[in-house]
Amino acid sequence: MAGMFGNDAAGPSNAAANKAFKQNLNKVYKWYTGGFVIFVVALAILEQMGLPREWIGFIFLLATIGLYAGIGIMSRTTDAAEYYVAGRRVPAVYNGMATGADWMSAASFIGMAGTLYLTGYGGLAFIMGWTGGYCLVALFLAPYLRKFGQFTIPDFLGERYGGNTARFVGILIAILVSFVYVVAQIYGVGLITARLTGVAFEIGIFLGLGGILVCSFLGGMRAVTWTQVAQYIILIVAYLIPVVWLSVKQTNVPVPQVIYGYQLDKVSAKEQQLLKDPKELEVRDIFKQRSATLAEKLKDPAAALAADKAAAEAKIAELKAANAPGPDIVAAEKALAALPKDAEAAKKAWTAAKASADNKARPLNGMPEHQKPFAGDPKGDTKAQEAFDTSRRNFLALIFCLMVGTAALPHILMRYYTVPSVKEARESVTWSLFFIFLLYFTAPALAVLVKFEVFSVLVGTPFDKLPAWVAAWAKVDPTLLSVVDINKDNILQLNEMTLGGDIIVLATPEIGGLPYVISGLVAAGGLAAALSTADGLLLTIANALSHDLYYKMIDPNASTGRRVTISKVLLLVVALLAAYVASLKVADILFLVSAAFSLAAAGFFPALVLGIFWKRATGPAAVLGMLAGVSVTFYYMAVNQPWLRSVFGVTDPVSLWWGIQPISAGVFGMPIGMAVIILVSLVTPAPSKKIQELIEHVRYPKLKAG
């Protein structure tokens, strides 16, 4: 193992040794990539020879998790520098690749193209925000944090702001942000594992959890780093192959990014047809009628429920009196049993059903036209103009939160502690941007190509001739994919299909008619994305507790072995807790991830940036600023986001500030946190001369960095 990824001794310090280490890594990953390609080709051949799909899914799952486990086992360590920062010897290009994998979460790999599919132009806010965030990382944070030379973000806060209070608040925020984010990743792991193997979603979560733990548990940052490089190779290959295939299938051009605009025009033309199609109008009218019926029931749920029960019981009695066929009677009894248990349950069920019917009554299945930038019309009436302004504000607010949140995510910033020098920290950010660009530049094309396929091939197909993948995905989770013949014409209309954004990427190979082995490859890529980010997040939480809380605040004399052991135990506990929360399906992946960005933006960004660029920023100010930013952000989410409102029992009407959605709550918390730090710093004693000199040295080193 020492020859591949280093050993527990301090990393090589001279240029020749570093060069040899990098050359060895190049050989290792070339062999790995070649072996993976051979593995996929062999599986494709076996599929053509009759290998069952279930076996292909299990082979992909076991082979990839086994591979990651192997790297984790070979990279096991008890050395603190290796466990926390991979010995600070990861070359810039490999750190960029590992950061790309750490960054390519389930939201990026699974959710982004799905969001672009469902929201069109509005989904570009995610690409612009996340990509722009890396520019902030490169300009304002990565090189300076590396120069400080700490292990974690709370560690930096403790050293910079001169006390354990700032460190402790940093620990709490790091855990909050990372836990919210990791729940989304484990949810993605469960979804993919269930599709690959056919097991229940909840079981899939805990199967995938084994793959997460075996890497981070044994070798900490060293194991996670080399596993993430391997995972990036799998996920980028898996993402590109089906998109290129769809591009060739539709246009004969193997570069999807080039034909994106051409296919987008075709999608827009198809949208105009669907807006006027008589069958689509018929389906929408049926949903309007359903909504109206449910609205009447909601006026008096108790009376409506009693009437429904009486009608169902009368139907059963009528069928029995007429000696109707057994299946008809059973169906009627099931309909009675399916009714809500009481008026409160009825109100909840009918409210959700009405919201769904209202959405289905809208044109294009509730989706905006793909090329339309914002809702409303700037030249329309007052209501249309207000809708346009609100939509544009939300677009810009989301970009802002994602940019600033990206620059403050603790598990991403930790990656820049692992490189040998400040110079390589800067280079590492450049490589990170390149590896992330490969996927982000492709996601908009993938969304458009899939939408064209759905509009032109799936819509209009008889229900009894729908592809097998439709039924297969409906079994995994009916809320993600379901089709119902509402108007009983046996032809699928767009508004008769529920298609969740979280399966767009995973279903792309089947939508394009590719062999199932490519579906397995894409699922393995999605699994790699979710596992790589989950590893980084769990390590962030465990390290915050073991290094920053236990070692720095409780027992400074703890041995290296004890610190690493405590980190491993805490990592296991946090992972199991996150898996349990994910199994409850608390919210969609994209909201959970975006909430993490808003919380990171409000909690960390002001304290980090002011801590680096303003030597007058004080410890008490940083503590109050972080608490104020997170508190405002969390409050806004809690009183306006549907799931959080139900958790906290909020019954007051939703009250949005300037129409900003709770997904962008950080747009309020971050400026408040920044203002609090500045104002309180001005009225509290300046930091010590030692700290101010340290900041001067970090920003303007007299000697060449690195």
Buried (B, 14 or more C-beta within 10 A) or exposed (E): EEEBBBBBEEBBEEEEEBEEBBEBBEEBBEEBBEEBEEBBEEBBEBBEEEBEBEEBBBBBBBBBBEBBBBBBBBBBBBBBBBBBBBBBBBBBBBBBBBBBBBBBBBBBBBBBBBBBBBBBBBBBBBBBBBBBBBBBBBEBBBBBBBBBBBBBBBBBBBBBBBBBBBBBBBBBBBBBBBBBBBBBBBBBBBBBBBBBBBBEBBBBBBBBBEBBBBBBBBBBBBBBBBBBBBBBBBBBBBBBBBBBBBBBEBBEBEBBBEBBEEBBEBBBEBBEEBEEBEBBBBBBEBBBEBBEBBEEBBEEBEEBBEEBEEEBEEBBEEBEEEEBEEEBBEBBBEBBEEBBEEBEEBBEBBEEBBEBBBBBBBBBBBBBBBBBBBBBEEEEEEEBBBBBBBBBBBBBBBBBBBBBBBBBBBBBBBBBBBBBBBBBBBBBBBBBBEBBBBBBBBBBBBBBBBBBBBBEEBBBBEBEEBBEBBEBBBEBBEEBBBBEBBBEBEBBBBBBBBBBBBBBBBBBBBBBBBBBBBBBBBBBBBBBBBBBBBBBBBBBBBBBBBBBBBBBBEEEEBEEEBBBBBBBBBBBEBBEBBBBBBBEBBBBBBBBBBBBBBBBBBBBBBBBBBBBEEBBBBBBBBBBBBBBBBBBBBEBBBBBBEEBBEEEEBEEEEEEEEEBBBBBBBBBBBBBBBBBBBEBBEEBEEBEEEBEEBBEEBEEEEEEBB
